[in-house]
Amino acid sequence: MAIKNSTFTGSANKKRMGDFKHSDAPDAKGKFKTMSAGSLASWLIKTRKSNLSKIISSLNQQVVFNRKKNPSYAAKMRKTMDIVRKRLGKDKA
């Protein structure tokens, strides 16, 4: 099978995904695992400048990656999401 475009560089994937951008939020350095749900919520609100979408995205990523191998950790992240929403006055949609 011949490839029509011999200069394949993954551009279709890059076009779909876009360029990788580093977050401006500081690295957690293990805080997600060591902190309680309440203190983690406070730290996320402070470091993500109360940006609910950034906070929920960070926590949701942890839930998705850990829901099968570490369900208690995923539950803690869901609890943290609820605390953050309550503190920022946003109801779950």
C-alpha positions as CSV (number, residue, x, y, z in Angstrom):
1,M,0.0,0.0,0.0
2,A,1.5,3.3,-1.1
3,I,1.3,6.4,1.0
4,K,0.2,9.4,-1.1
5,N,2.0,11.9,1.1
6,S,5.5,10.6,1.8
7,T,6.3,13.6,4.1
8,F,3.9,12.5,6.9
9,T,4.8,14.4,10.0
10,G,1.7,13.7,12.1
11,S,0.2,17.0,10.9
12,A,-3.3,15.6,10.9
13,N,-3.0,14.8,14.6
14,K,-1.4,18.2,15.3
15,K,-4.2,19.9,13.4
16,R,-6.8,18.1,15.4
17,M,-5.1,18.5,18.8
18,G,-3.4,21.9,18.4
19,D,-0.1,22.9,20.0
20,F,0.7,21.8,23.5
21,K,0.6,24.7,26.0
22,H,1.9,24.5,29.5
23,S,-0.4,25.6,32.3
24,D,0.4,28.8,34.1
25,A,-0.7,27.1,37.3
26,P,2.1,25.9,39.6
27,D,3.0,22.3,39.8
28,A,1.1,20.4,42.5
29,K,4.2,18.3,43.5
30,G,2.2,15.6,45.3
31,K,-0.3,18.0,47.0
32,F,-3.3,16.2,45.4
33,K,-2.4,13.0,47.3
34,T,-1.2,14.4,50.6
35,M,-3.7,17.2,51.3
36,S,-7.2,16.8,52.6
37,A,-10.1,17.6,50.3
38,G,-10.8,21.0,52.1
39,S,-7.2,22.2,52.1
40,L,-6.8,21.0,48.5
41,A,-9.8,23.0,47.5
42,S,-8.4,26.1,49.2
43,W,-5.0,25.7,47.5
44,L,-6.6,25.2,44.1
45,I,-8.8,28.3,44.4
46,K,-5.8,30.3,45.4
47,T,-3.4,29.0,42.7
48,R,-5.9,28.9,39.9
49,K,-7.2,32.4,40.7
50,S,-10.8,31.2,41.4
51,N,-11.1,30.0,37.8
52,L,-13.7,27.3,38.2
53,S,-13.1,25.7,34.8
54,K,-9.3,25.3,35.4
55,I,-9.9,23.8,38.9
56,I,-12.6,21.4,37.7
57,S,-10.5,20.4,34.7
58,S,-7.5,19.5,37.0
59,L,-9.7,17.5,39.3
60,N,-11.6,15.8,36.6
61,Q,-8.3,14.6,35.0
62,Q,-7.4,13.1,38.3
63,V,-10.8,11.3,38.5
64,V,-10.6,9.9,35.0
65,F,-7.0,8.6,35.4
66,N,-7.6,7.0,38.8
67,R,-11.2,5.9,39.0
68,K,-10.4,2.2,38.3
69,K,-7.0,1.7,40.0
70,N,-7.6,4.0,43.0
71,P,-11.3,4.6,43.5
72,S,-10.9,6.2,47.0
73,Y,-8.6,8.8,45.5
74,A,-11.1,9.5,42.7
75,A,-13.8,9.9,45.3
76,K,-11.6,12.4,47.2
77,M,-11.2,14.4,43.9
78,R,-15.0,14.4,43.4
79,K,-15.5,15.6,47.0
80,T,-12.9,18.4,46.4
81,M,-14.9,19.4,43.3
82,D,-18.1,19.8,45.4
83,I,-16.2,21.8,48.0
84,V,-14.8,24.1,45.3
85,R,-18.2,24.7,43.7
86,K,-19.7,25.4,47.1
87,R,-17.0,27.9,48.0
88,L,-17.2,29.7,44.7
89,G,-21.0,29.8,44.8
90,K,-21.5,27.7,41.7
91,D,-24.0,24.8,41.6
92,K,-23.3,21.6,39.7
93,A,-24.8,22.0,36.3
